[in-house]
Amino acid sequence: MFSLFSAYPTFMIFLGVAIAMVITMVLMPAWIRFLKTSHIGQQVRADGPQSHLVKQGTPTMGGVIMLIAVIVFTLLASVGAPTAELWLLLGATVATGILGLIDDASKVAHERSLGLTPKAKLIGQFLIAAVFVLVAVNLLDIKPTVEIPFVATLDLGVLTTVVPVGDGIAIPWLYLIYCLILLVGLCNAVNLTDGLDGLAAGTVMVVMLVMAAIAFRAGVLEPALFAGALAGACIGFLWFNSHPADIFMGDTGSLALGMALGCLAVVTKTEFVVIIIGGLFVAEALSVMIQVFYYKKTKKRIFLMAPLHHHFEKKGWSETKVVVRFWIVSGMLAACGFVLYFATTLGA
């Protein structure tokens, strides 16, 4: 347990937001200069909106600095004794960030908008998610249950038979399967959301602030500090990523942030509520899935372009209007999720 954190938990969470923000803002200019001199820039997809072609060559991999800011603050705040819970959260987030970094580096090296193959990225994400969930359940005593507000608690433990358990049910290995889908799904959903200047950073910032509040409410203080630091890193990054962006976070940042959100949901036991809190990311991912499925069946498109933010761009909305309105929607969904969580834990 953190010494300062034990005495002043709320102060430390706000401090995490502020310091991670400052570290990101201080280090980012030098990182941008290095990327520019090294000619490391974004490769824009050829079939995307024509207005995005001007972004070709904009420095990418800004997620590297964001992760450094989070790691530095959380480890310093732990006064040399980070808990196993914090190590696990950091490990899964950084491992996914490294996977994204390899993907970004591949894009730059081959000068194309596609890096690692989708299969390779999915295998890496599933491996990281599986290790996280198995360690969380077996070593950190995270209960293999999914709590559905006002309905029931589903015990999805590793039993050998299907048996009723109170108001819920117990199904062999279903918790692991559910969490794998959740973590990998959020990982890719945030990645898909990272398509406009400031969109992913702004929406993740809002969601992480809510996750910090939930973790604080649940009494898991280290994850609250971790979530606050992630929110602060997003705020600092937004200074440079606002339209027109000086740098993009790349898959290094977006994949890591998505995995961090899923891991926080497991630790705070909000594996169901996080679908509402991160509802914007879910909508972005669903728009792609629906578009692909419908096109394969009918050779027609439901959306003018997927993911969803590009659909509104095609409808004539400016990039800034899409981003700000998506921030608002994300904030509303995150607030609804928090209220739902708070209502179900009232008196606990």
HUHUBEL-V640109 format. One record per pair of residues at least 12 apart in sequence whose ideal C-beta (glycine too) atoms are under 8 Angstrom apart, sorted by the first residue. I is the first residue (numbers start at 1). J is the second residue. Records with the same first field share a line. If there is no record, write none. Layout:
# HUHUBEL-V640109
I->J / J
This chain:
# HUHUBEL-V640109
1->83 / 221 / 222
2->77 / 78 / 79 / 221 / 222 / 225
3->79
4->77 / 79
5->77 / 221 / 222 / 225
6->221
9->216 / 221 / 224
10->216
12->77 / 225
13->212 / 216 / 224 / 225 / 228
14->228
15->77
16->73 / 74 / 77 / 225 / 226 / 228 / 229 / 232
17->209 / 212 / 228 / 229 / 231 / 232 / 235
18->232
19->69 / 73 / 229 / 232
20->69 / 70 / 73 / 228 / 229 / 230 / 231 / 232 / 233 / 236
21->69 / 232 / 233 / 235 / 236
22->236
23->65 / 68 / 69 / 72 / 73 / 233 / 236
24->65 / 66 / 69 / 232 / 233 / 235 / 236 / 237
25->236 / 239 / 240
27->65 / 68 / 69
28->62 / 65 / 236 / 237 / 239 / 240 / 247
29->240
31->59 / 62 / 64 / 65 / 247
32->59 / 240 / 246 / 247
35->59 / 60 / 61 / 247
36->59
39->57
40->59 / 60 / 61 / 108
41->56 / 57 / 58 / 59 / 60 / 108
42->55 / 56 / 57 / 58 / 59 / 60 / 248 / 250
43->56 / 107 / 108 / 111 / 112 / 113
44->56 / 113
45->113
46->113
48->305 / 310
49->305 / 310 / 313 / 314
51->313 / 319
55->244 / 245 / 248
58->245 / 246 / 247 / 248
59->246 / 247 / 248
60->104 / 107 / 108 / 247 / 248 / 249 / 250
61->101 / 104 / 105 / 248 / 249 / 250 / 252 / 253
62->237 / 240 / 241 / 247 / 248 / 249 / 250 / 252 / 253
63->97 / 100 / 101 / 249 / 250 / 251 / 252 / 253 / 254 / 256 / 257
64->97 / 101 / 252 / 253
65->233 / 237
66->230 / 233 / 234 / 236 / 237 / 249 / 253 / 256 / 257
67->93 / 94 / 97 / 233 / 252 / 253 / 256
69->229 / 232 / 233 / 236
70->90 / 93 / 226 / 229 / 230 / 233
71->90 / 94
73->229 / 232
74->86 / 90 / 225 / 226 / 229
77->225
78->222
82->222
83->222
84->139 / 140
85->140 / 220 / 222 / 223 / 267
86->222 / 223 / 225 / 226
88->132 / 135 / 136 / 140 / 263
89->222 / 223 / 226 / 260 / 263 / 264 / 267
90->226
91->132
92->128 / 129 / 131 / 132 / 259 / 260 / 263
93->256 / 259 / 260 / 263
94->256
95->128
96->124 / 125 / 128 / 187 / 255 / 256 / 258 / 259 / 260
97->252 / 253 / 255 / 256
99->116 / 121 / 124 / 125 / 128 / 251 / 255
100->191 / 250 / 251 / 252 / 253 / 254 / 255 / 256
101->250 / 251 / 252
102->115 / 116
103->115 / 116 / 121 / 251 / 252 / 255
104->250 / 251 / 252
115->251
121->255
122->184
125->183 / 184 / 187 / 188 / 255 / 259
126->180 / 184
128->259
129->179 / 180 / 183 / 184 / 187 / 259 / 262
130->176 / 180
132->183 / 263 / 266
133->175 / 176 / 179 / 180 / 183 / 266
134->176
136->266 / 267
137->158 / 175 / 176
140->267
142->266 / 267 / 269
143->155 / 269
144->156 / 157 / 158 / 175 / 176
145->157 / 168 / 175 / 269
146->175 / 178 / 271 / 272
147->269 / 270 / 271 / 272 / 273 / 344
148->272
149->272 / 273 / 340 / 341 / 343 / 344
150->344
152->166 / 167 / 168
153->166 / 167 / 168
154->168 / 169
155->168 / 169 / 170
156->170 / 171 / 174 / 175 / 178
157->170 / 175
158->172 / 173 / 175 / 176
159->171 / 172
160->172
178->271
179->262 / 266 / 271
182->262 / 265 / 266 / 271 / 274 / 275
183->259 / 262 / 263 / 266
184->262
185->262 / 282 / 285
186->258 / 259 / 261 / 262 / 265 / 274 / 278 / 281
187->255 / 258 / 259 / 262
188->255 / 258 / 285
189->258 / 278 / 281 / 282 / 284 / 285
190->204 / 254 / 255 / 257 / 258 / 261 / 278 / 281
191->251 / 254 / 255 / 258
192->281 / 284 / 285 / 288 / 307
193->254 / 280 / 281 / 284 / 307 / 309
194->248 / 249 / 253 / 254
195->307 / 309 / 310
196->243 / 309 / 313 / 319 / 322 / 323
197->241 / 242 / 243 / 244 / 245 / 319 / 323
198->238 / 241 / 242 / 243 / 245 / 323
199->309 / 322 / 323 / 326 / 327
200->249 / 253 / 254 / 257
201->234 / 235 / 237 / 238 / 241 / 249 / 253
202->234 / 238 / 323 / 326 / 327 / 330
203->280 / 281 / 326 / 327 / 330
204->230 / 231 / 234 / 257 / 261
205->231 / 234 / 235 / 238
206->327 / 330 / 331 / 334
207->261 / 277 / 278 / 281 / 330 / 334
208->227 / 228 / 230 / 231 / 234 / 260 / 261
209->227 / 228 / 231 / 334
210->277 / 334 / 335 / 337 / 338
211->223 / 227 / 261 / 264 / 265 / 268 / 270 / 274 / 277
212->224 / 225 / 227 / 228 / 231
213->338
214->268 / 270 / 273 / 338 / 341
215->227 / 264 / 267 / 268
217->341 / 342 / 345
218->268 / 269 / 345
220->267 / 268
223->264 / 267 / 268
226->260 / 264
227->260 / 264
230->257 / 260
234->257
237->249 / 253
243->319 / 320 / 323
258->281
261->274 / 278 / 281
262->274
270->337 / 341
273->337 / 340 / 341
274->337
276->333 / 336 / 337 / 340
277->333 / 334 / 337 / 338
278->333 / 334
279->330 / 333 / 337
280->326 / 329 / 330 / 333
283->308
284->307 / 308 / 309
285->307
287->303 / 306 / 307 / 308 / 311
288->306 / 307
290->302 / 303 / 306
291->303 / 306
292->306
309->322 / 323 / 326
312->325
